Structure formats: C-alpha cells, structure tokens
C-alpha cells in the first residue's frame, strides 16, 4: 500500500468534541466533556487522532494503516482491534460514532460545530440526540435483516460475500453449555476449539484465535457487531448439553456482514461421538463457505472424551491460578486423564506442562531437582507426540521443554510444526518468541508477538508479560514496564519479570517489594538457581544483566 499524504494531513484544530467526549489531538488524549481522562492504548489513540482530525470524512484503511504503522508490517486485524478499543471507550455499541463504511474505511461522526470551546456541552447534547436517533434506526435495520435471513434460511449461503482474492474469515464462538450438575463445563469448549484447530489447519480459511472469539461468551450474539470487531465474514455459534452418557450439540452458521442465518443442525449422540460430531460440523461448514474437506471420520471413543474433559479442567484451573497450588491441581487432574484413557494424548500433554512449570518456576523442590522435573516433562511430551503426531499441543509442549533445556534448533523446529498444525493458535506464536529472545533475535521476536496479536484482537494478559520480557531484552525498560502494566492482573509468576524491570529502571524499592511477592510462592529461588537455569538458553550478556537486576531486587545468592 502506498502512503498518500493528503489523506492523513492533520487539521489545525487541537481539541475536538463528539458525543460526550473530547479528544485532545496534540497529546492524543481522550476525555469526557467533564474533563475525566479515558484510557486508550497508544495505537488506538493514534487511530482516533487520524479520525478526529478528519471529522465527518471517510478515512480509508490504507490511510489509517500508513499513518499509525508507516514502517511496520501489520495485518488489518491490528486496525480492527484499535477500532474496537475506541468503540469500547466511547460506549459506541451501535457503531454510530465510529462508523464502518464497507470497502471504503471508517468515519468519525460529529458535527464540526461540536469542536470544544464555550459551546462544548451544547454540542455534546446535540450529538447524544443524534446518537439516540441513529440507534433507533439501526435497530430497525437489524430487525429487518434478521427477518429476511430467517425467511430465506439455508439458501442464503449461495450469495454469501467473500472478499475477492482472500480466504473466508471465520470466528468460532464459544458453545453455550446447557449441562447441569457434575456434567457442566469444559466439553463445550472442546467442540469449539476442535473446530478452530481443524479449520485453521486446512489452510483454506483464516480463523480468528480462540482467545478473541471466546471473548463473547455469555453475550447475546450480534453477528454484524462481532463480525465488524473481529473482521470476519462468518460466525459459527452453538450449544452443547451433556446428560450422563448422552451428548446434544447444536450449531449454526451466520453471515457476519448481513447478520443472516446460513445453516443450522442439531446432533443427539452418545458421549463418545463428540469427535465425530465435531468433524461433521466442520465438513458442513466447509461445504457452505469454502473448499470441501474430505477425510475419514474419527472413531467413537468415550474414554478419550473423558480424558479430554480432565485435561481441559486442569488447563482451566492453571489459567485462573498460575501458581504452585494451581500447578499441583493441574497435575492431579491430568493423572485422572491418564486413568480414564492411557492411550490418548491428553493426560500426557497436561503432565508435561505441569513438570515443565515446576522446573521453570521452582515448584519442583524438594521432591525433584530442576533437571529431573524437566526430564519428566520431556518424557510425557514425547509420549503425547507418539500417540498423536498431528496434535499441535503435543508439539507445543515439547517445544517449550526443548527451549528450557537450551536445545534451540529442536525447539524452533517443534514450534514450526505446532504452528503448521494450528496456525490460529496465538499462544504458540507468542511462546515461540521466547526462543528467539534467548538467542538475541529480539526484533524478530517482537514482530512475532505483534503477529499473534494481529490474529487475536482481544489477546490475553500474558502477551503483555512476554512483550515486557522482549522490551527488557531490548533494554527499553520504560516500555517494558508499560507493557506489564497493561495486564489486568499481574500473576504471581510474572512478578519476577516485573522485579527485573524495576531494577533495570533503578526502582530498587519497587523491585524488592515485587520480588518478595514472587518468593512467597517460590521460596527456593536464588541467584545460583537463576544462573543454572538460564546459562544454557540466554545469551551471556543478557544473563549477566539479568543476574545483576535480580541482585538489585534482593534475590538471595
């Protein structure tokens, strides 16, 4: 794309009001008309600045991309994420303040007379009135579109729009779980995650990462809004209900641009048919919006589904409590997965992660040494790969263990295989950046983290943790601290990284206080342990700098 200067030249106005908000273009700050500052990520503020300075005009995606990322390769998803961020800050659920003009760009809707000054409050009131009118009109349009879609039903897919020269873009929403009691939980995510992985692996569809599509859990489905926020053509939603040994799954495919219904079906099966149902949904979806997928149906296996359920339970617990206690529960649940089905990969993958976590964060003592814990992790990962060579998570776990052992080439090869098996997994991309950081390919690692954020518009907190590490490696510790502070909650395991960043900035008191939080959970950590753990993986200069910062933070020798 080429940069066209007239499209992005700023107007002289430094303060612009729209709705109940004021944007200060000079410092790129969003405020309410009462003067309260509204937080925006820096790139989102830059996008808003371009829109605000071209008030009421259509600004092309090309112009916005060149203005905000002039020397960086990013995908359209980065812009989509910024637009969604701005709309959340403005409370613009109806998309009437920041309007999308299909195939043309975006427009910030506000009357030029609303420019802040003595009449700012009156301008804001006029904008609110217009917003209410537009909301009413938009609601009517949505109702008409839904009614038309319901009337025409499954034939709608024949005219479904797909961008020229582009793969169909799909988001798989979390399936609602209507199970009750002990049957409730986890398997609904298994269905959706399996569909995400298989569609992404086909290389025929661009699939949004689960972190972002699962963000809409528990919210009413507004297909056009979600499609706009994620930048997709199609949405798949559904539900699952486990009743003893029976499983009921429903699925429906929506046109995200028109908000219309394309296809729906319900499946009543034995619990062991979960993978068969998942495959049938994938095949039907592929027939409707892309290239047909032909391969043998998987075998029915109730024991494997039970193992999967325990594996997912362990991952859920660890995600919510990344600590020694959470890791212990992860291990217990995956031992149950092995009991349920010793011939499936799931329990082995979970155990590999639990021993890897124990080695890395000091949760192995006193039962095992670091080396013993890492060796056990490798054995479990190798067994998982042997049982399921096409499972991306098996290769992902082994790649991480190779990385901890300083086996860089093997780690990169495993990461490449995991990414090929599931290109939509942003977590694998960000973890792979860690290997690049260890061998000094810092800019490449940062680019990979940004790539992951591009396919995962609403990425999780720990991406900021990884970016904090990358920026510490780059010796840009101010930016590293800013990255860490973007986390909504800094997990206990992340406090050691945060302590190192504070030490880098000369914040000795904050460094000591932060490391003390980490040591409550990992009391056996020391300078000696850190040197032994990282001497095989970190470059010598980075290792010595890390040791220096850990000493400043008060880590015992």
DAWOVEN-V658362 format. One record per residue. RES is the residue in one letter. SS is DSSP state (hx for helix, st for strand, lp for the rest). PHI is phi in degrees with one decimal (* if undefined). NEAR is the number of other ideal C-beta (glycine too) atoms within 10 Angstrom. Layout:
# DAWOVEN-V658362
res/ss/phi/near
RES/SS/PHI/NEAR
RES/SS/PHI/NEAR
This chain:
# DAWOVEN-V658362
res/ss/phi/near
X/lp/*/9
X/lp/-106.8/5
X/lp/-86.2/12
X/lp/-111.6/12
X/hx/-55.2/9
X/hx/-60.3/6
X/hx/-74.8/18
X/hx/-120.9/19
X/lp/-62.5/11
X/lp/-84.8/14
X/lp/-78.9/14
X/lp/-71.2/6
X/lp/-61.1/14
X/lp/-101.9/14
X/st/-135.4/15
X/st/-129.1/24
X/st/-111.9/26
X/st/-154.0/27
X/lp/57.7/23
X/lp/-99.2/18
X/st/-127.6/25
X/st/-129.5/25
X/st/-114.2/27
X/st/-93.8/17
X/lp/-69.0/18
X/lp/-65.1/9
X/lp/-106.5/9
X/lp/52.3/16
X/st/-123.2/16
X/st/-99.3/21
X/st/-134.8/17
X/st/-77.1/13
X/lp/-65.5/18
X/lp/-83.0/9
X/lp/100.5/7
X/lp/-80.4/10
X/st/-76.3/10
X/st/-107.3/17
X/lp/-68.9/11
X/lp/-138.8/21
X/lp/-61.2/14
X/hx/-58.1/11
X/hx/-69.2/16
X/hx/-65.0/23
X/hx/-63.9/23
X/hx/-67.2/17
X/hx/-62.9/27
X/hx/-62.2/26
X/hx/-61.7/22
X/hx/-64.4/21
X/hx/-65.8/29
X/hx/-66.3/25
X/lp/-80.8/21
X/lp/-125.2/20
X/lp/-52.2/20
X/lp/78.7/12
X/lp/-106.5/13
X/st/-81.4/15
X/st/-109.9/21
X/lp/-68.3/17
X/hx/-59.6/16
X/hx/-59.1/15
X/hx/-65.7/21
X/hx/-66.0/23
X/hx/-63.8/20
X/hx/-71.5/19
X/hx/-72.7/21
X/hx/-95.2/21
X/lp/-127.0/16
X/lp/-65.1/9
X/lp/-120.9/5
X/lp/-129.3/10
X/lp/-83.0/11
X/lp/-135.8/17
X/lp/-90.3/16
X/hx/-59.9/14
X/hx/-62.4/22
X/hx/-63.1/21
X/hx/-67.6/23
X/hx/-58.7/20
X/hx/-63.1/26
X/hx/-64.0/22
X/hx/-61.8/24
X/hx/-63.3/23
X/hx/-62.0/21
X/hx/-63.7/23
X/hx/-63.7/21
X/hx/-63.8/14
X/hx/-64.2/17
X/hx/-87.2/21
X/lp/66.7/13
X/lp/-93.6/20
X/lp/-64.1/13
X/lp/-86.5/19
X/lp/59.7/19
X/lp/-101.4/20
X/lp/-84.7/24
X/st/-104.2/19
X/st/-99.8/16
X/st/-93.0/17
X/st/-109.1/11
X/lp/-49.9/8
X/lp/63.8/9
X/lp/-120.5/11
X/st/143.6/19
X/st/-128.3/23
X/st/-138.7/18
X/st/-90.4/23
X/lp/-90.9/19
X/lp/-162.6/24
X/lp/-70.7/14
X/hx/-55.8/11
X/hx/-72.4/11
X/hx/-82.2/22
X/lp/-55.0/19
X/lp/-59.6/21
X/lp/168.8/10
X/lp/-60.7/6
X/lp/-103.1/13
X/hx/-60.7/16
X/hx/-64.2/13
X/hx/-64.8/12
X/hx/-62.3/22
X/hx/-64.0/22
X/hx/-64.7/14
X/hx/-62.2/16
X/hx/-64.9/22
X/hx/-64.7/12
X/hx/-63.2/10
X/hx/-62.5/16
X/hx/-61.9/20
X/hx/-62.2/12
X/hx/-62.5/11
X/hx/-65.7/16
X/hx/-58.0/14
X/hx/-64.2/11
X/hx/-63.2/12
X/hx/-62.7/15
X/hx/-60.3/11
X/hx/-63.4/10
X/hx/-62.9/12
X/hx/-60.4/16
X/hx/-61.2/11
X/hx/-63.4/11
X/hx/-62.5/17
X/hx/-63.8/17
X/hx/-62.7/11
X/hx/-63.1/14
X/hx/-61.8/18
X/hx/-64.7/11
X/hx/-67.4/10
X/hx/-79.6/15
X/hx/59.1/13
X/hx/-67.7/13
X/hx/-72.9/9
X/hx/-57.3/21
X/hx/-60.8/18
X/hx/-66.1/9
X/hx/-107.9/10
X/lp/-62.4/18
X/lp/-76.6/12
X/lp/-127.1/14
X/lp/-58.3/11
X/lp/-61.2/6
X/lp/71.2/5
X/lp/-132.6/10
X/lp/-71.5/17
X/st/-58.3/22
X/st/-104.9/21
X/st/-129.5/26
X/st/-119.8/30
X/st/-99.2/29
X/lp/-78.3/23
X/lp/-63.1/22
X/lp/-75.9/25
X/st/-66.0/15
X/st/-111.2/19
X/lp/-98.8/15
X/lp/-68.1/19
X/lp/-128.8/10
X/hx/59.6/7
X/hx/-68.5/8
X/hx/-80.0/18
X/lp/-78.6/13
X/lp/109.7/14
X/lp/77.6/20
X/hx/-67.8/24
X/hx/-63.0/23
X/hx/-67.9/19
X/hx/-62.7/20
X/hx/-62.4/25
X/hx/-63.9/25
X/hx/-65.6/22
X/hx/-63.5/20
X/hx/-66.1/23
X/hx/-56.8/25
X/hx/-62.3/24
X/hx/-69.7/21
X/hx/-66.9/27
X/hx/-65.1/24
X/hx/-66.2/18
X/lp/-68.0/17
X/lp/63.9/11
X/lp/-103.7/16
X/st/-132.8/24
X/st/-94.3/21
X/st/-111.7/27
X/lp/-69.0/28
X/lp/-61.8/29
X/hx/-60.5/23
X/hx/-55.2/20
X/hx/-85.5/26
X/hx/-68.5/27
X/hx/-77.9/19
X/hx/-61.7/22
X/hx/-90.4/20
X/lp/-57.8/14
X/lp/80.9/7
X/lp/-105.9/11
X/lp/-58.4/6
X/lp/-83.7/13
X/lp/-106.5/17
X/hx/-57.3/25
X/hx/-70.4/22
X/hx/-66.2/20
X/hx/-64.1/24
X/hx/-60.1/22
X/hx/-68.9/19
X/hx/-68.1/25
X/hx/-96.8/26
X/lp/67.8/20
X/lp/-119.6/24
X/lp/-92.0/22
X/st/-134.8/25
X/st/-125.5/26
X/st/-115.9/24
X/st/-129.1/22
X/st/-177.0/23
X/st/-148.0/18
X/st/-142.7/25
X/st/-140.4/20
X/st/-97.8/25
X/st/-129.1/14
X/lp/65.4/8
X/lp/-98.0/9
X/st/-109.3/13
X/st/-135.2/24
X/st/-118.8/16
X/st/-125.9/24
X/st/-117.9/18
X/st/-148.2/26
X/st/-144.1/16
X/st/-104.9/25
X/st/-120.8/27
X/st/-80.9/23
X/lp/-73.1/26
X/lp/-82.8/19
X/lp/-98.5/19
X/lp/73.4/23
X/st/-102.0/23
X/st/-84.6/21
X/st/-111.7/24
X/st/-158.4/20
X/st/-151.2/15
X/st/-160.0/15
X/st/-125.9/11
X/st/-128.8/19
X/st/-113.4/13
X/st/-139.8/15
X/st/-72.8/13
X/hx/-58.9/19
X/hx/-68.2/17
X/hx/-88.5/23
X/hx/-53.9/27
X/hx/-69.9/19
X/hx/-67.7/17
X/hx/-60.6/22
X/hx/-57.1/22
X/hx/-66.0/19
X/hx/-65.7/17
X/hx/-63.4/26
X/hx/-60.5/21
X/hx/-63.0/16
X/hx/-66.0/16
X/hx/-59.4/24
X/hx/-62.7/19
X/hx/-62.4/13
X/hx/-80.2/17
X/hx/-124.7/24
X/lp/-161.1/17
X/lp/-95.4/13
X/lp/-61.2/8
X/lp/-104.5/18
X/lp/-123.0/7
X/lp/-165.8/10
X/lp/-63.4/6
X/lp/-69.2/11
X/lp/-67.8/15
X/lp/-78.7/10
X/lp/-74.5/16
X/lp/-157.5/19
X/hx/-67.0/16
X/hx/-64.6/14
X/hx/-64.9/21
X/hx/-64.4/23
X/hx/-63.9/20
X/hx/-63.4/26
X/hx/-60.1/25
X/hx/-61.8/23
X/hx/-64.4/23
X/hx/-60.7/29
X/hx/-67.0/21
X/hx/-61.2/20
X/hx/-63.6/29
X/hx/-62.8/20
X/hx/-63.4/16
X/hx/-63.6/18
X/hx/-67.7/22
X/hx/-62.1/13
X/hx/-84.6/10
X/lp/-148.0/15
X/lp/-77.9/19
X/lp/-156.4/19
X/hx/-60.4/19
X/hx/-65.4/14
X/hx/-63.5/22
X/hx/-68.9/24
X/hx/-64.2/15
X/hx/-67.3/17
X/hx/-56.1/26
X/hx/-67.3/20
X/hx/-61.2/15
X/hx/-69.1/23
X/hx/-79.3/26
X/hx/-65.5/16
X/hx/-66.4/18
X/hx/-62.3/27
X/hx/-66.0/20
X/hx/-63.7/13
X/hx/-68.7/20
X/lp/-156.4/19
X/lp/-70.5/13
X/lp/-101.5/10
X/lp/-105.6/23
X/lp/-79.9/28
X/hx/-62.0/30
X/hx/-62.7/26
X/hx/-66.7/27
X/hx/-62.6/29
X/hx/-61.4/31
X/hx/-68.7/27
X/hx/-59.3/29
X/hx/-65.9/26
X/hx/-66.7/27
X/hx/-73.8/27
X/hx/-63.2/24
X/hx/-61.0/24
X/hx/-60.5/25
X/hx/-66.9/24
X/hx/-70.5/20
X/hx/-105.9/19
X/lp/78.2/24
X/lp/-91.3/24
X/lp/-90.9/23
X/lp/-73.1/15
X/lp/-93.1/6
X/lp/-65.5/9
X/lp/-139.2/16
X/lp/-85.7/13
X/hx/-57.4/17
X/hx/-64.1/12
X/hx/-65.4/14
X/hx/-64.4/23
X/hx/-68.9/21
X/hx/-64.4/16
X/hx/-62.3/20
X/hx/-58.8/27
X/hx/-63.4/20
X/hx/-63.2/15
X/hx/-67.0/26
X/hx/-65.1/29
X/hx/-62.0/16
X/hx/-64.7/19
X/hx/-62.4/25
X/hx/-64.7/20
X/hx/-60.3/11
X/hx/-77.4/16
X/lp/-141.4/17
X/lp/-65.1/12
X/lp/-98.6/13
X/lp/-89.5/20
X/hx/-60.6/21
X/hx/-65.6/26
X/hx/-62.6/28
X/hx/-69.1/27
X/hx/-61.2/25
X/hx/-61.3/29
X/hx/-66.4/27
X/hx/-61.4/27
X/hx/-63.2/26
X/hx/-69.9/27
X/hx/-56.2/21
X/hx/-63.0/24
X/hx/-63.6/23
X/lp/-83.6/18
X/lp/80.2/15
X/lp/-92.6/18
X/hx/-64.5/16
X/hx/-62.5/10
X/hx/-64.7/16
X/hx/-62.5/26
X/hx/-62.6/17
X/hx/-64.7/15
X/hx/-65.4/26
X/hx/-61.4/26
X/hx/-60.0/13
X/hx/-69.1/18
X/hx/-63.0/26
X/hx/-66.6/20
X/hx/-64.9/12
X/hx/-77.0/20
X/lp/-149.6/24
X/lp/-65.6/22
X/lp/-88.5/27
X/lp/-85.8/26
X/hx/-67.6/24
X/hx/-60.8/20
X/hx/-64.0/23
X/hx/-58.3/24
X/hx/-70.1/25
X/hx/-62.6/21
X/hx/-64.0/24
X/hx/-61.6/26
X/hx/-61.4/21
X/hx/-65.0/24
X/hx/-62.8/23
X/hx/-64.3/24
X/hx/-65.1/22
X/lp/-106.9/17
X/lp/83.0/14
X/lp/-90.1/15
X/hx/-68.5/19
X/hx/-63.3/11
X/hx/-64.5/12
X/hx/-65.9/25
X/hx/-61.6/19
X/hx/-63.2/17
X/hx/-69.8/24
X/hx/-63.3/25
X/hx/-65.6/20
X/hx/-62.0/19
X/hx/-62.9/23
X/hx/-65.1/25
X/hx/-67.7/21
X/hx/-89.3/22
X/lp/-134.3/26
X/lp/-54.5/26
X/lp/-112.2/18
X/lp/-64.7/21
X/lp/-76.6/18
X/lp/-57.4/14
X/hx/-68.8/19
X/hx/-61.3/23
X/hx/-68.0/22
X/hx/-60.5/21
X/hx/-64.8/22
X/hx/-67.3/23
X/hx/-59.8/27
X/hx/-63.4/22
X/hx/-60.3/25
X/hx/-73.4/22
X/hx/-61.7/27
X/hx/-59.6/23
X/lp/-78.2/15
X/lp/64.6/12
X/lp/-108.1/15
X/hx/-74.2/20
X/hx/-63.5/11
X/hx/-67.9/17
X/hx/-62.8/26
X/hx/-64.0/19
X/hx/-62.0/16
X/hx/-63.9/22
X/hx/-63.5/24
X/lp/-72.1/12
X/lp/-76.8/14
X/lp/-67.1/17
X/lp/-68.5/7
X/lp/-147.2/6
X/lp/-81.6/19
X/lp/-65.0/17
X/hx/-56.5/18
X/hx/-63.4/22
X/hx/-85.4/23
X/hx/-68.1/22
X/hx/-67.2/23
X/hx/-62.5/20
X/hx/-63.3/25
X/hx/-62.7/27
X/hx/-62.2/27
X/hx/-67.9/27
X/hx/-60.5/25
X/hx/-63.6/27
X/hx/-59.0/23
X/lp/-84.5/15
X/lp/82.9/10
X/lp/-87.3/18
X/hx/-65.2/13
X/hx/-62.8/8
X/hx/-63.9/17
X/hx/-62.3/25
X/hx/-66.2/16
X/hx/-63.5/15
X/hx/-68.8/25
X/hx/-64.0/24
X/hx/-60.4/13
X/hx/-64.3/15
X/hx/-63.0/22
X/hx/-69.4/20
X/hx/-61.3/12
X/hx/-95.0/20
X/lp/-131.4/19
X/lp/-67.1/12
X/lp/-88.2/12
X/lp/-71.8/20
X/lp/-159.5/15
X/hx/-59.2/14
X/hx/-60.2/12
X/hx/-63.6/16
X/hx/-62.9/19
X/hx/-64.3/15
X/hx/-65.9/13
X/hx/-70.8/19
X/hx/-103.9/17
X/lp/-67.2/12
X/lp/-87.9/14
X/lp/-115.6/20
X/lp/-82.3/22
X/lp/-64.5/14
X/hx/-53.9/8
X/hx/-64.0/10
X/hx/-66.5/19
X/hx/-61.8/18
X/hx/-65.6/12
X/hx/-66.9/18
X/hx/-65.1/21
X/hx/-60.6/19
X/hx/-59.8/14
X/hx/-70.4/21
X/hx/-67.8/22
X/hx/-65.1/15
X/hx/-58.9/19
X/hx/-75.1/27
X/lp/98.0/16
X/lp/-68.1/24
X/lp/-66.8/13
X/lp/-67.2/6
